[in-house]
Amino acid sequence: MTPTRHFKTIVMSDIHLGSKWSKAKEANRFLRSHTCDTLILCGDVIDGWELVRGRREKWKRRHTNFISRLLDIQHDTHIIYLRGNHDDFLDRILPLQFANVSVLKEYVYTSGDKRYYVLHGDVFDHVTSSMRWLAKVGDVGYSALMWFNRLYNRRRLRRGLPYYSISQRIKQKVKASVSYISDFEQHLVQVAAQKGCSGVICGHIHQADKRMIGDILYLNSGDWVESLTALAEDYDGNWEILRYEAEKTNG
């Protein structure tokens, strides 16, 4: 059995409950072996766009189990749920506080003498904020890419080859994608600086990262569709990227 690791803060995002691509079972296992004082859910936890598309039942038992896990741990863990673009239906009730759970649009997290601007990040994405219809078309394209990725990796598995993410490769190689991500990051760190913060924490682009951009620490929690990553802060204020597969292998 993998030993439990405890942190001051854990950040997870882009779990996309309700989507067939969601790794909700793995996310649930992760929270079983990683506990914290504060859990920040940095948007797109529930995929409202996917739930209203098509006729097939998409909400599975594993999705309910993850919600149950949150309800169980909220007795000992403060949960901060920040809405994303896929769970923008929450806009109608924000801000909301119940038990030990806060549901917000954005948040400033203070740790020691450092302040972090925390949000999903879609407000700095022109496509999702200003051209919602085009974002949904792109989301359909992403689903098609994930479907192809699944077939491709089934063939790789039969040949004894490791998992290979086509969409992550595209993000790393296609010039337009690289430029988009760079612009996204620059906008976020600029706003964080304007708000007097020394760091920014976000999700949205499904690409975990931790690095300095100028004087601002940029932290992205990644996703639970492909990369299965989270951010964790220890009691000395140090951040690291946790990767589910690496944790499972080491345990």
Backbone torsions as a table, in degrees:
resi	resn	phi	psi	omega
1	MET	NA	136.1	179.4
2	THR	-71.5	127.7	-179.3
3	PRO	-66.8	150.5	179.8
4	THR	-78.1	136.0	175.8
5	ARG	-111.6	134.2	-178.7
6	HIS	-111.8	137.3	-179.5
7	PHE	-129.1	163.3	173.8
8	LYS	-68.6	-47.3	-176.9
9	THR	-142.1	140.1	172.0
10	ILE	-125.7	139.5	177.6
11	VAL	-120.9	126.4	174.9
12	MET	-128.7	149.8	177.3
13	SER	-152.4	169.7	172.2
14	ASP	52.4	52.7	176.7
15	ILE	-84.4	-28.4	174.0
16	HIS	55.3	50.2	174.3
17	LEU	-59.6	132.9	-176.0
18	GLY	103.7	-11.1	175.6
19	SER	-99.2	144.4	178.9
20	LYS	-66.5	-17.8	-177.9
21	TRP	-88.8	-9.1	-177.7
22	SER	-64.2	131.8	175.4
23	LYS	-94.9	58.5	-176.4
24	ALA	-63.5	-36.3	-179.5
25	LYS	-63.4	-42.9	179.2
26	GLU	-68.2	-38.2	178.1
27	ALA	-63.2	-38.3	178.4
28	ASN	-65.6	-44.0	178.1
29	ARG	-62.8	-37.7	179.7
30	PHE	-60.9	-45.8	180.0
31	LEU	-70.3	-20.3	176.7
32	ARG	-72.0	-32.8	-176.7
33	SER	-106.2	-0.5	178.2
34	HIS	-133.0	111.9	-179.2
35	THR	-109.5	164.9	-176.4
36	CYS	-161.1	163.5	174.4
37	ASP	-77.2	-38.3	-179.7
38	THR	-130.5	128.6	175.1
39	LEU	-113.3	119.1	177.3
40	ILE	-103.2	119.1	175.1
41	LEU	-98.8	107.1	-165.8
42	CYS	-93.9	46.8	171.6
43	GLY	93.5	156.4	-179.6
44	ASP	55.7	37.3	175.1
45	VAL	-73.1	-44.5	174.3
46	ILE	-107.4	131.2	-178.4
47	ASP	-94.9	85.3	179.7
48	GLY	-63.8	-33.2	179.7
49	TRP	-62.6	-42.4	-177.7
50	GLU	-70.4	-35.4	-176.8
51	LEU	-67.2	-29.8	-178.7
52	VAL	-92.0	-4.1	-179.0
53	ARG	-95.6	130.9	175.9
54	GLY	78.9	-178.8	-175.2
55	ARG	-112.7	-14.9	-176.7
56	ARG	-75.1	147.6	177.4
57	GLU	-67.2	126.1	-175.8
58	LYS	-118.1	-14.9	178.1
59	TRP	-84.5	117.9	-174.2
60	LYS	-108.0	168.0	179.2
61	ARG	-58.2	-37.6	-178.8
62	ARG	-64.5	-29.0	177.4
63	HIS	-71.1	-42.1	176.5
64	THR	-63.4	-38.9	-179.5
65	ASN	-62.0	-35.2	179.1
66	PHE	-68.3	-42.3	176.7
67	ILE	-61.5	-40.8	177.9
68	SER	-61.5	-38.4	178.2
69	ARG	-61.0	-42.3	179.1
70	LEU	-62.6	-43.0	-179.9
71	LEU	-65.5	-31.6	179.1
72	ASP	-71.9	-45.1	-173.2
73	ILE	-81.0	-15.2	-176.1
74	GLN	-66.8	-12.2	176.0
75	HIS	-68.6	-31.3	-178.3
76	ASP	-114.9	-8.5	-175.3
77	THR	-127.1	130.1	173.9
78	HIS	-77.0	120.9	-179.0
79	ILE	-105.1	125.0	176.1
80	ILE	-112.8	114.0	-177.4
81	TYR	-105.8	114.3	177.1
82	LEU	-102.2	127.8	-177.2
83	ARG	-71.1	147.7	176.1
84	GLY	-113.9	-166.4	179.8
85	ASN	-77.3	-30.7	179.7
86	HIS	-79.5	-19.0	173.1
87	ASP	-115.6	38.5	-179.5
88	ASP	-70.2	-6.6	173.9
89	PHE	-62.2	-17.7	178.9
90	LEU	-71.1	-15.1	179.9
91	ASP	-55.4	-29.3	-176.6
92	ARG	-69.3	-19.4	-174.9
93	ILE	-119.6	-0.5	-177.3
94	LEU	-75.1	146.2	-10.8
95	PRO	-79.9	155.4	-177.3
96	LEU	-136.2	136.4	176.6
97	GLN	-129.2	125.7	172.7
98	PHE	-144.9	134.3	-175.8
99	ALA	51.0	-121.6	-177.8
100	ASN	-107.8	27.6	-177.1
101	VAL	-119.2	129.9	175.8
102	SER	-115.6	127.7	178.5
103	VAL	-111.8	118.1	-171.6
104	LEU	-138.4	172.2	176.1
105	LYS	-94.8	-36.6	177.0
106	GLU	-149.8	166.9	-171.9
107	TYR	-158.1	146.6	172.0
108	VAL	-110.5	114.2	-178.4
109	TYR	-96.1	126.4	-179.9
110	THR	-107.7	128.4	178.1
111	SER	-135.6	108.4	-175.3
112	GLY	64.7	-126.0	178.4
113	ASP	-98.6	13.3	-178.2
114	LYS	-110.9	143.3	178.3
115	ARG	-120.3	136.2	-178.8
116	TYR	-122.0	129.6	174.5
117	TYR	-83.4	120.2	-173.1
118	VAL	-118.4	128.5	177.6
119	LEU	-164.1	166.9	179.1
120	HIS	-66.8	-48.6	176.8
121	GLY	118.4	-9.8	-175.9
122	ASP	-66.9	-23.3	-179.6
123	VAL	-66.0	-17.8	177.5
124	PHE	-102.5	16.5	176.4
125	ASP	-111.7	108.0	-175.1
126	HIS	-58.0	-36.0	-177.8
127	VAL	-66.2	-48.2	-176.2
128	THR	-77.0	-27.3	-177.1
129	SER	-89.3	-32.8	-175.6
130	SER	-112.3	-21.4	-176.7
131	MET	-130.3	66.0	-173.6
132	ARG	-58.8	-36.3	-179.4
133	TRP	-63.5	-38.6	179.9
134	LEU	-70.6	-34.9	177.0
135	ALA	-62.2	-39.1	-179.9
136	LYS	-69.5	-34.9	174.8
137	VAL	-63.0	-42.3	177.9
138	GLY	-64.3	-34.1	179.1
139	ASP	-66.3	-36.9	175.5
140	VAL	-63.5	-41.5	177.9
141	GLY	-63.3	-37.9	178.5
142	TYR	-65.8	-39.4	177.8
143	SER	-62.5	-40.4	178.0
144	ALA	-64.0	-39.6	178.4
145	LEU	-64.6	-40.0	178.4
146	MET	-66.3	-36.7	177.1
147	TRP	-62.6	-45.2	178.0
148	PHE	-64.8	-39.0	179.8
149	ASN	-61.2	-38.8	179.5
150	ARG	-64.0	-46.3	178.8
151	LEU	-62.1	-42.8	-178.8
152	TYR	-61.5	-42.1	-177.2
153	ASN	-76.9	-23.1	172.2
154	ARG	-63.8	-40.6	177.6
155	ARG	-66.3	-40.4	178.5
156	ARG	-63.4	-40.6	-179.4
157	LEU	-62.6	-41.3	178.9
158	ARG	-62.8	-27.6	179.5
159	ARG	-91.8	2.9	179.4
160	GLY	77.9	20.8	-178.9
161	LEU	-96.8	151.4	-179.1
162	PRO	-73.5	166.9	178.3
163	TYR	-61.3	139.9	179.0
164	TYR	-133.6	121.6	-177.7
165	SER	-90.6	111.2	179.2
166	ILE	-68.1	-43.3	-176.8
167	SER	-65.4	-38.6	177.8
168	GLN	-65.2	-37.1	178.2
169	ARG	-64.1	-40.1	178.3
170	ILE	-62.0	-44.7	179.0
171	LYS	-58.6	-35.4	-176.7
172	GLN	-80.6	-24.3	-170.9
173	LYS	-110.6	-32.5	-176.5
174	VAL	-76.3	125.9	-174.1
175	LYS	-57.5	-42.9	-179.0
176	ALA	-63.8	-38.3	179.2
177	SER	-67.5	-44.6	179.0
178	VAL	-61.1	-42.5	179.2
179	SER	-65.1	-42.4	179.2
180	TYR	-60.1	-47.0	-179.1
181	ILE	-63.7	-41.1	179.2
182	SER	-62.2	-44.6	178.4
183	ASP	-62.8	-41.8	178.9
184	PHE	-58.0	-47.4	-179.0
185	GLU	-65.1	-42.6	-179.1
186	GLN	-63.2	-41.1	178.7
187	HIS	-62.2	-42.7	-177.8
188	LEU	-65.1	-45.0	-178.0
189	VAL	-69.1	-31.7	177.4
190	GLN	-64.5	-44.7	-179.9
191	VAL	-67.9	-39.2	177.8
192	ALA	-59.3	-42.0	178.7
193	ALA	-64.3	-41.2	179.0
194	GLN	-62.3	-30.4	-179.6
195	LYS	-87.8	6.3	178.2
196	GLY	73.8	25.6	-179.5
197	CYS	-99.8	151.4	178.8
198	SER	-96.4	-3.9	179.1
199	GLY	-155.9	164.4	176.4
200	VAL	-132.8	138.2	179.3
201	ILE	-122.2	128.4	-175.7
202	CYS	-151.2	-177.3	175.4
203	GLY	-139.1	-125.8	169.4
204	HIS	77.5	-49.5	-172.3
205	ILE	-93.6	5.6	175.9
206	HIS	56.4	42.8	-179.6
207	GLN	-146.2	100.1	-178.5
208	ALA	-64.2	141.4	-178.5
209	ASP	-159.8	152.3	173.6
210	LYS	-148.9	111.8	179.4
211	ARG	-166.8	161.5	176.7
212	MET	-85.2	131.5	171.5
213	ILE	-119.3	100.8	-170.9
214	GLY	67.3	-126.7	-179.7
215	ASP	-96.0	3.5	-174.6
216	ILE	-106.8	132.1	174.8
217	LEU	-82.4	116.6	-180.0
218	TYR	-95.7	122.7	-179.9
219	LEU	-126.4	124.7	177.0
220	ASN	-124.4	128.7	-173.6
221	SER	-81.4	-6.5	178.1
222	GLY	79.3	-134.1	-174.8
223	ASP	-160.5	170.1	175.4
224	TRP	-122.5	41.9	172.7
225	VAL	-113.6	-44.6	179.2
226	GLU	-126.5	-55.3	-170.6
227	SER	-78.7	-26.2	178.2
228	LEU	53.9	64.6	-175.3
229	THR	-128.4	159.9	176.1
230	ALA	-149.4	163.8	173.6
231	LEU	-103.6	146.9	177.1
232	ALA	-140.4	139.2	178.0
233	GLU	-116.9	131.5	176.7
234	ASP	-88.0	-177.9	-175.0
235	TYR	-77.3	-5.0	173.9
236	ASP	-96.6	2.7	178.8
237	GLY	85.5	11.9	179.2
238	ASN	-88.5	135.8	-179.5
239	TRP	-105.5	147.3	173.5
240	GLU	-144.7	157.3	174.6
241	ILE	-94.1	124.0	176.4
242	LEU	-99.4	133.2	-179.9
243	ARG	-116.2	123.0	-173.4
244	TYR	-57.1	-45.7	-177.3
245	GLU	-62.7	-40.7	179.2
246	ALA	-65.8	-40.9	178.9
247	GLU	-63.6	-42.9	-178.3
248	LYS	-65.6	-38.8	-179.3
249	THR	-67.6	-42.1	-178.0
250	ASN	-71.0	-25.7	-177.9
251	GLY	-87.0	NA	NA
